Amino acid sequence: RILFLDEPTAGVDVELRKEMWDIVSELKNDGVTIILTTHYIEEAEAIAERVGVINGGELLLMEDKDTLMRKMGSKTLRIDLQESIEAIPAALAEYELTLEGGGETLLYTYDSTEERTGITRLLASVNTSGLRIRDVQTSQSSLEDIFVNLVRD
């Protein structure tokens, strides 16, 4: 059994949209193959097992969603500092950090598939540099981030 859905939530109110996705999830769990076209990438990310990206009528890729997220996604470590800095200390140059938030946040992008991400060494280096850490968070790029990068190229 196959269900084709072409922009099913375009122009639909929030309540109906949720009900529709609940029904689609039930169908998926019952073994129905669902082919979905949507401009709402968060919908595809929530329900899809495989993702195809079409741009200008051309299929750019067709991939298992988890594999795609691993291959093309990235992870970011956000380090919030106790005090703002004007520049990244030279001792941290090897990490290719980005300074944001008025000098209060360091961002480190890393490949989570690598055996060693460098996070432990980075945090030790931040400490050795005399910077005091207020908070540390990680985030992963979304399917939308990957899509934007694909169609931009």
C-alpha positions as CSV (number, residue, x, y, z in Angstrom):
1,R,0.0,0.0,0.0
2,I,1.2,3.4,-1.0
3,L,-0.1,6.9,0.0
4,F,0.9,9.9,-2.0
5,L,0.7,13.2,-0.2
6,D,1.3,16.4,-2.2
7,E,1.7,19.4,0.1
8,P,-1.0,18.0,2.5
9,T,-0.7,20.8,5.1
10,A,-0.6,23.8,2.9
11,G,-3.2,26.2,4.1
12,V,-4.4,23.9,6.9
13,D,-4.9,25.2,10.5
14,V,-2.7,24.0,13.3
15,E,-5.3,21.7,14.9
16,L,-6.2,19.9,11.6
17,R,-2.5,19.7,10.8
18,K,-1.7,17.8,14.0
19,E,-4.7,15.5,13.5
20,M,-3.5,14.8,9.9
21,W,0.0,13.9,11.1
22,D,-1.3,11.6,13.8
23,I,-3.3,9.7,11.1
24,V,-0.3,9.6,8.8
25,S,1.9,8.3,11.7
26,E,-0.6,5.5,12.3
27,L,-0.6,4.6,8.7
28,K,3.2,4.5,8.6
29,N,3.2,2.3,11.7
30,D,0.8,0.0,9.9
31,G,3.3,-0.5,7.1
32,V,1.9,2.0,4.5
33,T,4.6,3.6,2.3
34,I,4.1,7.3,2.3
35,I,5.5,9.5,-0.4
36,L,5.4,13.2,0.7
37,T,6.1,16.4,-1.1
38,T,6.4,19.4,1.2
39,H,7.9,22.8,1.6
40,Y,7.7,22.3,5.4
41,I,11.0,20.6,5.9
42,E,10.3,20.0,9.6
43,E,7.4,17.8,8.6
44,A,9.7,15.7,6.4
45,E,12.3,15.5,9.2
46,A,9.7,14.3,11.7
47,I,8.1,11.5,9.5
48,A,10.6,10.5,6.8
49,E,12.9,7.5,6.8
50,R,14.3,8.5,3.4
51,V,14.7,12.0,2.0
52,G,14.9,13.2,-1.6
53,V,15.9,16.8,-2.4
54,I,14.6,18.3,-5.6
55,N,15.8,21.7,-6.8
56,G,14.8,23.3,-10.1
57,G,13.2,20.0,-11.2
58,E,16.4,18.0,-10.6
59,L,16.8,15.3,-8.0
60,L,19.9,16.3,-6.0
61,L,19.9,13.3,-3.7
62,M,17.9,10.4,-2.3
63,E,19.2,9.1,1.0
64,D,18.3,7.4,4.2
65,K,17.5,10.4,6.6
66,D,19.8,9.2,9.4
67,T,22.6,8.6,7.0
68,L,22.1,12.0,5.4
69,M,22.1,13.7,8.8
70,R,25.4,11.9,9.7
71,K,27.1,12.6,6.3
72,M,26.0,16.1,5.7
73,G,25.1,17.4,9.1
74,S,27.4,18.9,11.6
75,K,27.4,19.4,15.3
76,T,28.3,22.6,17.2
77,L,29.6,23.0,20.7
78,R,28.5,26.3,22.2
79,I,30.7,27.6,25.0
80,D,29.2,30.5,27.0
81,L,31.8,32.5,28.8
82,Q,31.5,34.2,32.2
83,E,32.9,37.4,30.7
84,S,33.1,38.7,27.2
85,I,36.3,38.8,25.2
86,E,37.3,40.9,22.2
87,A,39.2,38.2,20.4
88,I,39.8,34.5,20.5
89,P,43.1,33.8,22.3
90,A,45.9,32.7,20.1
91,A,46.2,29.4,22.1
92,L,42.8,28.4,20.7
93,A,43.5,29.2,17.1
94,E,43.8,25.5,16.1
95,Y,40.2,24.9,16.9
96,E,38.9,27.4,14.3
97,L,36.4,28.8,16.8
98,T,33.8,31.5,16.0
99,L,33.2,34.3,18.5
100,E,29.6,35.5,18.9
101,G,27.1,37.0,21.3
102,G,29.1,40.2,21.9
103,G,32.2,38.2,22.7
104,E,30.5,36.0,25.3
105,T,30.1,32.8,23.2
106,L,32.6,30.5,21.4
107,L,31.3,28.1,18.7
108,Y,33.2,25.0,17.8
109,T,31.9,22.9,14.8
110,Y,33.0,19.3,14.8
111,D,32.4,16.0,13.1
112,S,30.6,13.7,15.5
113,T,31.4,10.6,13.4
114,E,35.1,11.0,14.3
115,E,36.5,8.9,17.1
116,R,38.0,12.0,18.6
117,T,36.0,15.2,18.3
118,G,38.6,17.4,20.1
119,I,36.0,18.6,22.7
120,T,37.9,17.4,25.8
121,R,41.1,19.0,24.5
122,L,39.3,22.2,23.6
123,L,37.7,22.6,27.0
124,A,41.0,22.0,28.7
125,S,42.6,24.7,26.4
126,V,39.8,27.2,27.2
127,N,40.5,26.6,30.9
128,T,44.3,26.9,30.4
129,S,43.7,30.2,28.5
130,G,42.2,31.7,31.6
131,L,38.7,31.9,30.2
132,R,35.9,30.9,32.6
133,I,33.0,28.8,31.2
134,R,29.4,29.6,32.3
135,D,27.6,27.0,30.2
136,V,28.3,24.4,27.5
137,Q,25.7,23.1,25.0
138,T,25.7,21.0,21.8
139,S,23.4,21.2,18.8
140,Q,23.1,19.3,15.5
141,S,22.2,20.8,12.2
142,S,18.6,20.2,11.1
143,L,17.4,18.7,7.8
144,E,16.5,22.3,6.8
145,D,20.1,23.4,7.4
146,I,21.3,20.6,5.1
147,F,18.7,21.4,2.5
148,V,19.7,25.1,2.4
149,N,23.4,24.1,1.9
150,L,22.5,21.7,-0.9
151,V,20.4,24.1,-2.9
152,R,22.8,27.0,-2.3
153,D,25.7,25.3,-4.0
